[in-house]
Amino acid sequence: MRVNSLSDALGVEILGKAEWLNPGGSLKDRVALQIIEDAEQQGLLHPHSGSTIFEGTVGSTGISIATIGRARGYETTIIMPDDVAKEKSKALEALGANVEEVRPSSIVDKKQFVNVAKQRALDFGSTEFSNEVDVSISTTATPSEVLHKSTQTSASEKKARGFFADQFESRSNFNAHYKGTGPEIWRQTGGDLDAFVSGAGTGGTIAGTGTYLKTMNRKIQLVLADPQGSGLFNKIKHGVMFNAKESEGTRRRHQVDTVVEGIGINRLTQNFELGMPLIDDAYQVTDAEAVSMSRYLVKHDGLFLGSSSACNLVTSVRLAKKLGQGKTIVTILCDSGSRHYSKFWNDEYLASVGIPVDISIIEKLLVQTGG
């Protein structure tokens, strides 16, 4: 869809892929479906066997896994930090998922939400599979039934399994966008685009979509939208994984010091590394800019979007000003504002953490000269 207010103001075409319209409400439906389908094809999961899918997530991927998992005959257990918007855990519970909240911590900590999800999957069954693919999975089948030779032995297929989805490192994440999102954007634009803008959390979207688009036209610019507190901007721009807030001692959150949820990270995932050499540029977006963009879009376009979508569009505006008039920029509108009422769309909360709600920030950005 065309974001009219921004496009008209800048004399460009800023197009947003409306991923919040997916059944599970976000871009992550693509990833969840690909992970589950790949696991089934590899014989790692069997529907209606009492198996449970485990995942560590800040929300959207968990909701998508719970949605699709329920439709495919699986239970889900979602491990998430306890400081994300509460709407996400409520949605998961409504979908029948088992939700476990843990304190935010570093990936090197065994209690970090991703590590806990992996361990829960291994603890689910009495037997851990030895398999050729790098997947964490256990089963209630006995060792003699599994024989540690194949995950497809008939004796174990009917036994419940614990499967770790592993969105951050799973190649299925990359493939969901390389096979789906990228080709759709190419087809829907008729190949007429100059740049693709995306944030990165797991890195699957920017890597998979960007790789596909670059195979079709190497001149398409691949640009990272990174929230404050994330280290990816500096990695792309300066080759160093560092953010100044790490040394200031004023962080609001342990994971990434930003009100933006779903993108931003301080480590390199396998998915991000697949696309990192192809990324042409990166922009860092402040919380104030993301909040301002969200309010601007409601006022001028009637678009009620989440924080990562706002971050993507701030970057799209800056890039458009750099590229000049007549260019076409495509980005992702990841989810709606309905998952962000308690934090990003809560003016009282924003005031309590010192983030202004000031629509003039974007109004000024649109009229100022330069990128």
N, C-alpha and C positions, 0 to 999 in steps of 0.2 A: 504494500500500500504506500501511496505517496504521503509524506508528512508535509501537508500544504503550507503551514505557517513558516516553517524553516526553509523549505524549498523556494517559496515566493520571496522571502526576505533576502535570500542570497543569490537568486538567479541560477539555481542548480536543481537537480533532482535528488532529493534525499528519500530513499525508499526503505521502508521497514518491513521485514518479514514477520507477519503477525502470529508468532508462535504461541501467544497466550490463548489462541483459539483452539489449540489441540485439546483432545478429550481430558487429559490430566492437567490442563491449564498452563503448560509451559513447554519450552524447547526440549526439556529433558524426557518427554515422552519418546522421542526418537532414540535416545540412548538406552532407556530402560527396555524398550522393545528389542533393540539389537542385541543387548546383553543376554536377555532371556532366550531369544530365538537361537543365538549362537550356542548357548549352553545346551539347549534341547538338541540341536543338530549334532553336537559333540557327545551326546549321551550323558551329559553331566546332570541334567534335570529331566524329570519325567512328570507331566501334569497329574494332578489328583493322586499323588503318592504320599501326601502328608508332608512334603518337603517345604522348607522355609528358606526364603531369600533374605540375606542379611546385608545391610548397607550402612555406611557412615556418610552422612549428608547434612548440609545446613537446611535442607527442606525440600526443594523442588524435585530432585532426583528421587528422593524417598517417596514423595507423593505419586510420582509417575510409576515407580516400581510397585507401590501398593495398588494403584489403579490397574495396571496391566497384569500384575501378578494375580490379583483376585480374579480377573477375567480368564486367566490361563490355568487356574487351579492351584495356586501356591499361597502359603501364608507368608507374611513379611514381618521382619523385625528391623526397626530403624533406630540407629544410634545417632544422636545429634547433640551439638553443644547446647547448653541451657540458656544461652544469651541471645538466641535468634528470635525473630518475631513469633509470638505464641500462636498466631493463626495457623502456622505450618504444622505444629504438633496437633492442634485440634483437627485439622483436615486429615491428618494421618490416622488419628484415632477414629474419626468418622468412617474411614475406609477400612477399618478393622485391623489396622496394623498395630503391632506391639511397639510402643515407643519408649526408648530409654534415653534420658537426658544425662549428659556428663559435663563436668566442668571443662571449659576450653583449656587446651594445653598444646604443647608443641608435638609435632609428628614423632619426635624421638621418645616421647612418653608413652608407655604402654596403655595409659588411661586416655589417650587422645581418641576422639570418636571413631576415626577410621580404624585404628588398631583394635579398639574394643569390638567393632563389628566383625573384623576378621577372626578374632579369638572366639567370639560367640558362635560363628559358623563352624569352627573347628571343634568346639565343645558340644555342638548339637548332637552329634552321633558318637558312638563308641569307637568307630573306626575311621581313620583319616585315609583318604584315597592317595595312592601313589599314581600320579598321572603325568603324561608327557607334557601337557600344557601347564602353564604356571597359574594354577587356580587353587584357591583355598576351599576345600570341600570335605565334608565328613558324611558318614552314613550310619544309620542304625543297623545296617547289615553287619553280620559277623565277619571277622577277617577271612574265614574259610569261604564265605559266600563271595567276597570280593576277590580274594586270591591275589590282590595287589598286582594284577596283570592288566585289567581292563576296567574302565568305568561303565562298560556296556554289558557286563555279565548279566544274564537273564535272572539269576537268583537275587541280585541286588536291585534290579530295576523297580521292584514294587516296594522297596524299603525307603522310608523317609530320609531325605538328605538335608544337610545344612550347606547352603551355597553363598559364598561371599561375592557380591556383584563387582566390587572393586572398580568403581567408575573412574577413579583418578588414573589408574594404570592400565586398565583393560583396553586392548586394541579395538574392541567392539565399539567403544566410544568414538574413536577416530573414524572407524568405518561407517558409523551411522551418518556422519556428516559428509564423508567422502562419497558415499553411495546415494545419500538422500538430499541433504540440505544444499550441498554444492550444485549438483545437477538441476535441482529445482530452481535455484536462483538463476543459473545460466539459461534455463528454458524460459522462465517467467520474464526475464529481461531481454530475451532474444540475443543474449551475449553482449548487450550494449551497457556495460558498466565500466567505470574507471577505477573503482576502489571498493573493497569490502572491509568494514569495521566491525570488530568484535572484542568483547572482554574475554578474560580467561580465568577460570577457576580450576577445573580439571585440564583445560586446554584443548579438549576434543573439538569444540566448535571452530575455533580459529585455525587449528591445524588441519582438520579434515576438510572443512569447507574451503579454506585457503589453498590447500594443496590441489584440490580439484579445479578450482577456478584458475590457478596458475598453469595447470596443464592445458587448459583451453586457451589461455591468453597470458603470456608471461608479463605483459605490460600492466595488468591489473595490480593495483597497489593493495597490499595486505597490511592493515593498520590495527594495532592493539589499543584498546581503551582500558586503562588501568586506574582503579580507584586509589585514593590516598591510603598510605599504609601498606600497600602491596609492593613487592620487590621486583615485579616483572618489568616495569617501566625502565628502571635503571639497568636491568639485564640486557634489554634490547638497545637502549641508547648508549650505555657505557660499558657493557660487558661484565657488570658486577651485580650480584644479587644482594641488594642492600636498599633499605629505606631509612631516611633520616630519623623518622619517628622511633625506630628501634633503639636509638641511643638517648632519647630525650626523657624517658621515664614518665611520660604523660599519657600512656596508651589507655584507651577506654576498653579495648578488647584484647584478649591474648592472641587470637588468630591473626587478624588483620585489622588495624586501627581505622575503621571506617564504618559508617552507617549503611553502606552499600552491601547487600547480601547476595551471594551467588557467584561473584567474581572477585578476583584479587587473592593472591597467595604469596607466601614467602619461601617457596621451594619449587624445584623444577619437577614436573611430572613427566612420565614417559610420553603421554599424549602431547603435551606442550612441546617437548623436545622434537617430536616428529615434524612439527611445523615451524619451529623457531628459526631455522636458516632462511625461511621464505618471508619472514616478517620485515616489511620495509621501513616502518616507522611506529612510534608509540607516543601516546599522549597520556598525561596523568590528570585525573579529574578530582577536584576537591569535593568534599561532602556538600558544601554550600552550593557549588555549581550543579551537582546532581539533583539536589532538592529544588533549586530554582528551575531547572529544566522541567521537572515533573509538574510543577505548578503552572509553568508557562504553557505546557501542552494541554492541560485541562482547560485553561482559559481560552486558548486560541484554536484548538483542534478537537476538544472533547475527548482526548485520549487519557485514560486513567491507567498509568503504567507503573511498574515496579522500579526499584532502584537501579538495577543493572541496565535496563532499557534506557533510563535517563542518562546513565553514564555513557552508553554507546552513542546517544544522540548529541551529547556535548562534544564528544570526539568528532563526530560527523560534521558538526558545525565548524570546528576548528580546521579540520581537513579541507572542507569546502572552501573556506577563506584562503587557504594556501594554494589549492588547485586552480581556483578561479571559476568564473561563470561558465555555464554550459556543461559541466561535468555531472556524472551520475554516480552516486555513492549509495551502496546497499549496506544495511545493518540489520541486527536482530532485535526485535521487540520481544524480550524473553518471557515475561509474565506480567500480569496485571497488578494494579495497586492493591487489590483485595487481599494479597498475602503480606501486606506491609502496614496494616492499620496501626499496630501498636508501637511502631518505631519510625520508619521512614515517612509515613503519612500521619504521624502524631506530632502536632506542633508543640505540645507541652513537653513531650519527651525530647524533641530536638532542642528546645530551649534549655532543658536541664543539662544537656551535654555541650551547650555552646555552639550549636549549629544554627545559623540564621535561616529564616524562611523569607527569601527576598527575590521576588520575580525579576527585579531590575537587573540582577546579575546577568541573566541571559539576554534581556533586552539590550544591555550595553554591549555584550559580546557580539550580537548580531550586527551592530552598527559600527563597531570600531574597525579600523583598518588593520590589515595584516592578519597572519594566522595565529 
